[in-house]
Amino acid sequence: MKKYKVKVDITTALPDLKKMGIKEARKMFWIGIEAVDPDDACAEAYSRVYHMITGKKSDTKFKEAAEIVRAKMRVLKIKQV
């Protein structure tokens, strides 16, 4: 396993999140991931972001928000560290 830093952009999901009353989201952020290769790191980033959102609260609102973010997020950069 190799260590990667993945830069994630959720800018396109923010308007939908604001409509749902979620305003504390950041546009871009880095996630540290251990993966076999860059493709695996990218896939893990999508999963990790989903679990970050749903892990905070078990409310259906957050599950819906996580689905929106997963559908609209983009991986901008992957760095091996």
N, C-alpha and C positions, 0 to 999 in steps of 0.2 A: 504494500500500500504506500502511496505517495501522498504528501500533504499539498493541498491546493488552497488558494484564496480565490473566491468567486465574487465578482462584482455584479450585483443584482439591481435592476431598475424597475420600479413599479409605478412610474409616473402615470402611465395610461390607466391604471386601476384607481388612482386617487379620487377622481370625480365620483365614481360609483361608491367608493368607501365613504366619502363625505355625505352622500345622499343617505347612507345607512346610519350616519351619526358617528362614524369613526374618523376622528380628525388627527390623531396622534401619530400617524404613519409617516415614515421618512421616505423620500423619493428614491434614494440610492443608498446601498450599504454593502459591506463586504461580509462574506461568510467563510469561516475556516472549515475545510472538509478534508477527510481522508478518503482517497479513492484509488482505483487501479489505473485509470487514465483520465484525460480531460473530459471525454464524453460521459464517463461515469460520474465525474465531479459535477457536471452540468445537471444531470438527472437527479443527483443527490441534493443539489441546491433547490430544485423545485420541491422536492419532498420536505426538505428542512424548513423552507419558508412556510409551507402549508402547516406543518406541525408547530411552528413558532406561533402562528396565529390561533390555531385551534387549541393549543396547549394552555393558553392563558385562561380561557373560560370554556365551559362545555355548552354554552349557549348556541342555539341554531344560527343566530345572527353572525357569530364568528365563523361558523362552518361555511356559511354562504359567502362571507368576506374572503375566506381562504380560497374558495373555489374561484372567485373573481380574480384574486391576485395571481393564482396559479395559471389561469387562462391568459392573463394580460402581461405578466412579468416577462422581462427579457434579461438574458445573461449578457453583460457587456464585455466582460474580460475574465479570463481564467489564467492565474499565475501559479506555477509550481513553486513552492517554498521549501 
